[in-house]
Amino acid sequence: YVTRLRDHPPQKPEIALAVAALEASPRYDGSGFYGPAPAITWDFGAIAKGYCVDQALDRLGKAGFPDAIVDAGGNLAVRGLKGNQPWRIAIRHPRAEAGIPFLATLDASNEAVNTHGDYERHIDFQGHRYGHILNPASGYPAESLISVTVVDADGTLADGAGAALFVAGTNGWRALADRLHLLQVLVVDRDGRISVTPALARRLTPASGIQFGIVN
């Protein structure tokens, strides 16, 4: 168990206890048994919003609204068209306070555009930013990336995979994206470098002053 982040991060002993409890808990085997260890609870936040957004759009379609957009704060998906044009989506700059509100735009239709970052849910303590996406191996926030955007037809996959890529970090995100068959990914590392897969790069219109590195 870890004290909730308020104005300071938990101490090392608290983190060590949480990691030990997680390692001791049974692994989910695909059955109806989840079985977390004492004081460990399951949090479906990593996929819930993506799933709910897709379900909302499906219900809207069945109700006679095939053209729609649903935004659940970083978890956005669209169906159909806006009038007679695709929906135009902006990818937020993870350091928008620097004066550049978005990195790029893309035209989207029948797909999800999900972004994970360290800028909405975090605390700044003694000059260091602690984000909310934790590396389960260490118990500490994943920090080598500051933003990950995944574009995919499956909003649940885009949501869960985005968090996984964030944890995989600068050295592991590309290989994991390949394993998950994700073709459209954009990441920003802690030094501000922007990397994007070729399939997504072809669709993006960069904001003024923004440059991408294409990662094959």
C-alpha positions in Angstrom: 0.0 0.0 0.0 1.2 3.5 -0.8 0.1 6.8 0.6 -1.9 8.7 -2.0 0.1 11.4 -3.7 -0.9 14.8 -2.2 1.8 17.4 -1.7 4.8 14.9 -1.5 5.6 11.5 -2.8 5.6 8.4 -0.7 8.8 7.3 1.0 11.0 4.5 -0.1 9.8 2.0 2.6 6.2 2.5 1.5 7.1 1.9 -2.1 9.0 -1.2 -1.3 6.0 -2.6 0.6 3.8 -1.9 -2.3 6.1 -3.6 -4.8 6.5 -6.6 -2.5 2.7 -7.0 -2.2 2.3 -6.7 -5.9 4.9 -9.3 -6.6 3.2 -11.6 -4.1 -0.2 -11.3 -5.6 -1.6 -13.9 -7.9 -1.3 -13.1 -11.6 -4.5 -12.7 -13.6 -5.0 -15.9 -15.6 -8.0 -14.9 -17.7 -10.6 -16.4 -15.5 -13.1 -14.8 -13.2 -10.5 -14.8 -10.4 -8.6 -11.5 -9.9 -7.3 -12.3 -6.4 -5.2 -9.3 -5.4 -3.1 -9.5 -2.3 -4.3 -7.7 0.9 -4.3 -3.9 0.5 -3.8 -4.2 -3.3 -6.8 -3.2 -5.4 -7.4 -3.5 -9.2 -7.6 -0.3 -11.1 -9.0 -0.6 -14.6 -8.1 3.1 -15.4 -5.6 1.9 -18.0 -8.3 0.6 -20.3 -11.6 1.8 -18.8 -11.8 5.1 -20.5 -10.9 3.8 -23.9 -13.5 1.1 -23.6 -16.2 3.4 -22.4 -15.5 5.9 -25.2 -15.9 3.2 -27.8 -19.1 1.9 -26.1 -20.5 5.4 -26.0 -19.8 5.8 -29.7 -21.3 2.4 -30.6 -24.5 3.4 -28.7 -24.7 6.7 -30.4 -24.4 4.9 -33.7 -27.2 2.5 -32.9 -29.3 5.5 -31.8 -29.0 7.1 -35.2 -25.9 9.3 -34.7 -23.2 7.7 -36.9 -21.1 10.9 -36.9 -19.9 11.7 -33.4 -16.9 12.5 -31.2 -16.4 11.5 -27.5 -13.6 13.0 -25.5 -12.9 11.6 -22.0 -9.8 13.7 -21.2 -6.9 12.2 -23.2 -9.1 9.4 -24.4 -10.8 10.5 -27.6 -12.4 8.7 -30.4 -14.5 9.6 -33.5 -16.9 7.9 -35.8 -18.0 9.1 -39.2 -17.4 12.6 -40.4 -17.9 16.2 -39.2 -20.2 17.4 -41.9 -18.5 16.2 -45.0 -15.0 16.3 -43.6 -12.9 14.1 -41.3 -12.6 15.2 -37.7 -9.5 17.3 -37.1 -7.7 16.3 -33.8 -4.9 18.2 -32.1 -2.3 16.3 -30.1 -1.5 18.4 -27.1 2.1 19.6 -26.3 3.1 18.0 -23.0 4.7 21.2 -22.0 2.0 23.5 -23.3 2.8 26.1 -20.7 5.9 26.9 -22.8 3.7 28.6 -25.3 3.0 25.9 -27.9 -0.4 24.4 -27.2 -0.2 21.4 -29.5 2.4 19.3 -31.4 0.4 18.5 -34.5 -3.0 17.8 -36.0 -4.4 14.9 -37.9 -7.7 14.1 -39.7 -9.4 11.2 -38.0 -12.4 9.0 -38.8 -13.6 5.8 -37.1 -10.6 5.6 -34.7 -9.3 6.5 -31.3 -6.6 9.1 -30.5 -5.3 8.4 -27.0 -2.6 10.3 -25.2 -0.9 9.5 -21.9 1.3 12.1 -20.3 2.8 13.4 -17.1 1.1 16.8 -17.2 -2.4 16.3 -16.0 -2.0 14.1 -12.9 1.3 14.8 -11.2 3.0 16.6 -8.3 6.1 18.8 -8.4 8.2 18.2 -5.3 11.6 19.8 -4.7 12.1 20.6 -8.4 11.1 17.1 -9.6 7.9 16.1 -11.4 6.3 12.8 -10.3 3.7 11.6 -12.8 0.9 9.1 -12.1 2.0 6.3 -14.5 4.0 3.9 -12.3 6.5 1.3 -13.4 5.3 -1.8 -11.5 8.8 -3.3 -11.4 10.2 -0.3 -9.4 7.1 1.3 -7.9 8.3 4.7 -9.1 6.8 6.8 -11.9 8.0 6.0 -15.4 10.0 9.1 -16.4 11.9 8.6 -19.6 8.9 9.7 -21.7 6.6 12.6 -20.9 3.9 11.9 -23.6 2.7 8.9 -25.6 -0.1 9.1 -28.3 -1.5 6.0 -29.9 -3.9 6.1 -32.8 -5.9 2.9 -33.4 -9.3 1.7 -34.4 -9.6 -0.1 -31.0 -9.9 2.5 -28.2 -9.4 0.0 -25.5 -6.2 -1.2 -27.1 -5.0 2.3 -27.7 -5.7 3.2 -24.0 -4.0 0.2 -22.4 -1.1 0.1 -24.9 -0.4 3.8 -24.4 0.3 3.2 -20.7 2.4 0.2 -21.5 4.5 2.1 -24.0 4.9 4.9 -21.5 6.4 2.5 -19.0 8.6 0.8 -21.6 10.2 4.2 -22.1 12.7 5.5 -24.6 14.5 2.2 -25.0 11.5 -0.1 -25.2 8.5 1.6 -26.6 9.2 0.8 -30.3 9.8 -2.9 -29.8 6.6 -3.1 -27.7 4.6 -1.2 -30.3 5.7 -3.8 -32.8 4.7 -6.7 -30.5 1.3 -5.1 -30.1 0.9 -4.4 -33.8 0.6 -0.7 -33.2 1.4 1.2 -36.4 0.6 4.8 -35.3 2.5 6.1 -32.3 4.0 9.4 -31.3 6.2 9.8 -28.2 8.0 12.8 -26.5 10.9 12.0 -24.3 12.0 14.0 -21.2 14.5 16.0 -23.3 11.7 17.2 -25.6 12.6 15.0 -28.6 9.6 13.9 -30.6 9.6 10.5 -32.3 6.8 9.1 -34.5 6.2 6.0 -36.5 6.1 6.3 -40.3 2.4 5.4 -40.6 1.4 8.3 -38.3 4.0 10.7 -39.5 2.4 10.6 -43.0 -0.9 11.8 -41.4 0.4 14.6 -39.2 0.5 18.3 -39.8 3.1 19.6 -37.3 2.5 22.9 -35.4 4.8 25.8 -36.2 8.3 25.1 -35.0 7.7 21.4 -34.2 10.0 18.8 -35.8 9.7 15.0 -35.6 12.1 12.2 -35.8 10.7 9.2 -37.7 11.4 5.9 -36.1 11.3 2.9 -38.4 
